[in-house]
């Protein structure tokens, strides 16, 4: 069985300078193919830090624990447990092609209208088997013209969305790939400009 492993190294009892320690830890980073969850610079390091070592079989995790014990570092592992994995599966994170964000009020619209839209979206997404994630929020900081629906990665913003309007958005945009232009208030895919790094 595989799990997403988050590891912590505790080096309070390791007698080594911070720079040399950083070099040693980078070797382990390269060995494990992991991703640091804290910046590893030349500044003095405190008690420890966390890093993600990705999906690993349980047997491999055990082997890596032994490796770190032999190195003199304290090491413990916090694997993503079954309930979190089930939640990720339920949310459709692995297979999603789009993410729907819905502002349900109360500032941009009556909460009852926002909740009604949310329940309709949940029902239609389930019925169509659409590969999307959906998230509801109480404020998009617009505070007028809601309920709001934002579709990513397209970056399309729809205002005053009703269940009837969502049905057309579902068929024309989410299933058909063509945004409903007359209801489109703004569009920003958040993609970085060519040749420029996001700031």
Secondary structure, DSSP 8 states (H G I E B T S, - for coil): -EEEEEEEEE-TT----HHHHHHHHHHHHHHHT-EESS---SS---SEEEEEEEEEEHHHHHHHHHHHHHHT-EEEEEE--HHHHHHHHHHTTTT-SEEEEEE--SSSS-HHHHHHHHHHHHHHHHHHT--EEEEEES--S--SS-SEEEEETTTEEE-S--HHHHHHHIIIIIITS---GGGEEEE------TT----
